[in-house]
């Protein structure tokens, strides 16, 4: 006996290839039914977004990373967006209380 068998080889890595340009196939997919809502769907399309750049102090980024981990966000961008939305809702609620 030569000893225990060697460990199995790890599975190959999965690589996702994303085309840099639209091909005839990807153009067809964008227009296909899987990218549109059915007539009776209650799903709402995502809100339109606009890309911006912000300079945020490193200490605030570290605070956001802690909040993102605690709340289960996979990215700090999503966490910042959610925090901003919550803050804007609070501001609007305060304005409504002052007005009425």
KAWOGI-V865445 format. One record per pair of residues at least 24 apart in sequence whose ideal C-beta (glycine too) atoms are under 8 Angstrom apart, sorted by the first residue. I is the first residue (numbers start at 0). J is the second residue. Records with the same first field share a line. If there is no record, write none. Layout:
# KAWOGI-V865445
I = J + J
This chain:
# KAWOGI-V865445
none
